[in-house]
Amino acid sequence: MIIHAEAPRNNQPEFLRVEFSLPCGKLPSGLKTTPSIQKFRLFRRPEFDAVLTEFLKVISEDPSGDDLHIQAWQYPPGIDHIALPFGQVVPAYGSISLPLLPVL
């Protein structure tokens, strides 16, 4: 999930990437059809900082050799006017209340 910080201060980033786990079939309760201010308890994971890419590259088995590019991010309704920082490094965080769990 990419989070847009409302009022970054002291050179803190405007966008954060947060990894979390939820039980199968569950959606985060903070996702709504209209943007709202949410508070998160996060911890920094600098080892997972990465450049934000707009598309996922899918290797095609087509004899033409053309790879497919699938859009990686979907904007929630009402915030499509905010441009994500594609091509820039986005700092990574983990959720304290929804930690990553191993998949069995």
C-alpha positions in Angstrom: 0.0 0.0 0.0 1.3 3.5 -0.8 0.3 6.1 1.8 0.3 9.8 1.1 1.5 11.7 4.2 -0.7 14.8 4.7 1.9 17.1 6.2 5.5 15.7 5.9 8.0 17.6 8.1 11.7 17.8 8.6 12.5 16.4 5.1 10.3 13.4 5.7 8.9 11.7 2.5 5.5 12.6 1.1 4.8 9.0 0.1 5.5 5.8 2.1 5.2 2.1 1.1 3.7 -0.1 3.8 3.6 -3.9 3.7 1.1 -5.7 5.9 -0.9 -8.9 6.2 -4.6 -9.5 6.5 -6.6 -12.8 6.8 -7.6 -14.2 3.4 -10.6 -12.4 1.9 -10.3 -9.3 4.2 -9.7 -5.7 3.0 -8.1 -3.0 5.2 -10.8 -1.1 7.0 -9.0 2.2 6.3 -9.7 1.9 2.5 -12.8 3.9 1.7 -14.3 5.5 -1.4 -13.3 9.0 -0.2 -9.9 10.0 1.2 -9.7 10.5 4.9 -7.0 11.0 7.5 -5.9 7.7 9.1 -3.3 7.1 11.8 -0.9 4.2 11.4 1.7 2.7 13.8 4.6 1.8 11.6 8.3 0.8 11.9 11.0 1.7 9.4 12.3 -1.0 7.0 15.1 0.7 5.0 16.3 -2.6 3.6 13.1 -2.7 1.5 13.2 0.8 0.1 12.7 0.6 -3.7 12.0 2.6 -6.8 8.3 2.8 -7.4 7.4 1.4 -10.8 4.2 2.2 -12.7 3.9 -1.2 -14.5 4.6 -4.8 -13.7 6.6 -6.6 -16.4 5.2 -9.9 -17.5 7.3 -12.1 -19.7 5.3 -13.2 -22.6 5.5 -16.6 -24.3 4.3 -14.9 -27.5 6.7 -15.7 -30.4 6.9 -12.0 -31.2 8.9 -11.6 -28.0 6.9 -8.6 -26.8 6.6 -8.5 -23.0 3.3 -7.3 -21.4 3.2 -4.3 -19.1 0.4 -4.4 -16.5 -0.4 -1.3 -14.4 0.8 -2.0 -10.9 -1.2 0.5 -8.9 -4.9 1.4 -8.7 -6.0 4.7 -7.3 -9.0 4.7 -4.9 -11.9 6.8 -6.1 -11.5 10.5 -5.5 -7.7 10.7 -5.4 -6.8 10.1 -9.1 -5.5 13.7 -9.3 -2.5 12.8 -7.0 0.5 11.6 -9.0 2.5 8.8 -7.5 6.3 9.3 -7.5 7.1 6.7 -10.2 10.8 6.3 -10.8 11.7 7.6 -7.3 12.8 5.6 -4.3 9.9 5.2 -1.8 10.8 4.4 1.8 9.4 1.1 3.2 7.6 0.6 6.5 5.9 -2.3 8.2 2.7 -2.2 10.2 2.9 -2.8 13.9 -0.7 -3.7 14.2 -0.9 -5.8 11.0 2.5 -7.5 10.7 3.5 -9.7 7.7 2.7 -13.3 8.4 4.2 -16.3 6.7 2.1 -18.0 4.1 1.7 -21.7 4.6 
